[in-house]
């Protein structure tokens, strides 16, 4: 019988904690210009704690990405026909679709028809939104890692990303490429690698990462142990106890 986990962690938390651990790199981002190191650290820590506590938050950019992902999944499953029903200011065909956030905010987004079709064709036959989970032994106890995979095709995991601008290696520090293959391996699925499939709605890009179980396990162990030290030192500030496997 598998032991009950002491902690439950998903990749976005590891990403935000990675920013916290690498303040110098984050400070170089153009949107952080003018912020002092202490101001930036406090801002990132507050955002991380808000995410742990599941404080409601939304942004138009994130909702746009979610809407695009949902549209691609619906196209793969044949639930919708990808047909242009609008045009942009240059007369290029767009797929216009309504979207409501989890907070109930209504949005309307336009996506280039050729980009939507490209993604639907690329992922034809994929299993979408696949839940995975696995356990990781640490010096502080057992961690359950979990999350939903955007697309799974045979021995490859895919995550769809949308962005305003792209440069190669943009997602090299992201943790989905470790967590999802690691979990699937424990579930009996041999995984060869992970691809971030990215669009800026002008072009598409691929970032490929080979998966090596032992290397990933070591990386996850070190990062999760530092993260556990962080949350234990701030336990009184954490109101949502799911991360401690408490309801």
Rosetta blueprint (number, residue, H / E / L):
1 X L
2 X L
3 X L
4 X L
5 X L
6 X L
7 X E
8 X E
9 X E
10 X E
11 X H
12 X H
13 X H
14 X H
15 X H
16 X H
17 X H
18 X H
19 X H
20 X H
21 X H
22 X L
23 X H
24 X H
25 X H
26 X H
27 X H
28 X L
29 X L
30 X H
31 X H
32 X H
33 X L
34 X L
35 X L
36 X L
37 X H
38 X H
39 X H
40 X H
41 X H
42 X H
43 X H
44 X H
45 X H
46 X H
47 X H
48 X H
49 X H
50 X H
51 X H
52 X H
53 X L
54 X L
55 X L
56 X L
57 X L
58 X L
59 X L
60 X H
61 X H
62 X H
63 X H
64 X H
65 X H
66 X H
67 X H
68 X H
69 X H
70 X H
71 X H
72 X H
73 X H
74 X H
75 X H
76 X H
77 X H
78 X L
79 X L
80 X L
81 X L
82 X L
83 X L
84 X L
85 X L
86 X E
87 X E
88 X L
89 X L
90 X L
91 X L
92 X L
93 X E
94 X E
95 X E
96 X E
97 X E
98 X E
99 X E
100 X E
101 X L
102 X L
103 X L
104 X L
105 X L
106 X E
107 X E
108 X E
109 X E
110 X E
111 X E
112 X E
113 X H
114 X H
115 X H
116 X H
117 X H
118 X H
119 X H
120 X H
121 X H
122 X H
123 X L
124 X L
125 X L
126 X L
127 X E
128 X E
129 X E
130 X E
131 X E
132 X E
133 X E
134 X E
135 X E
136 X E
137 X E
138 X E
139 X L
140 X L
141 X E
142 X E
143 X E
144 X E
145 X E
146 X E
147 X E
148 X E
149 X E
150 X E
151 X E
152 X E
153 X E
154 X L
155 X L
156 X E
157 X E
158 X E
159 X E
160 X E
161 X E
162 X E
163 X L
164 X L
165 X L
166 X L
167 X L
168 X L
169 X L
170 X L
171 X L
172 X L
173 X L
174 X L
175 X L
176 X H
177 X H
178 X H
179 X H
180 X H
181 X H
182 X H
183 X H
184 X H
185 X H
186 X H
187 X L
188 X L
189 X L
190 X L
191 X L
192 X L
193 X E
194 X E
195 X E
196 X E
197 X E
198 X E
199 X E
200 X L
201 X L
202 X L
203 X L
204 X E
205 X E
206 X E
207 X E
208 X E
209 X E
210 X E
211 X L
212 X L
213 X H
214 X H
215 X H
216 X H
217 X H
218 X H
219 X H
220 X H
221 X H
222 X H
223 X H
224 X H
225 X H
226 X H
227 X H
228 X H
229 X H
230 X H
231 X H
232 X H
233 X H
234 X L
235 X H
236 X H
237 X H
238 X L
239 X L
240 X L
241 X H
242 X H
243 X H
244 X H
245 X L
246 X L
247 X L
